[in-house]
């Protein structure tokens, strides 16, 4: 099994990255995540 990176974001701090990750795993964030992936 292998994985392929299809999308990435950069943040200045680890805290910002963790907050974004938490949001994308939430219900409202999952909708945004799907729209990002559909645009690829």
FENLINSUL-V83419 format. One record per backbone hydrogen bond with DSSP energy under -0.5 kcal/mol. CO is the residue of the C=O (numbers start at 1). NH is the residue of the N-H. If there is no record, write none. Layout:
# FENLINSUL-V83419
co:CO nh:NH
co:CO nh:NH
This chain:
# FENLINSUL-V83419
co:13 nh:17
co:14 nh:18
co:15 nh:19
co:16 nh:20
co:17 nh:21
co:18 nh:22
co:19 nh:23
co:20 nh:24
co:21 nh:25
co:22 nh:26
co:23 nh:26
co:23 nh:29
co:26 nh:30
co:27 nh:31
co:28 nh:32
co:29 nh:33
co:30 nh:34
co:31 nh:35
co:32 nh:36
co:33 nh:37
co:34 nh:38
co:35 nh:39
co:36 nh:40
co:37 nh:40
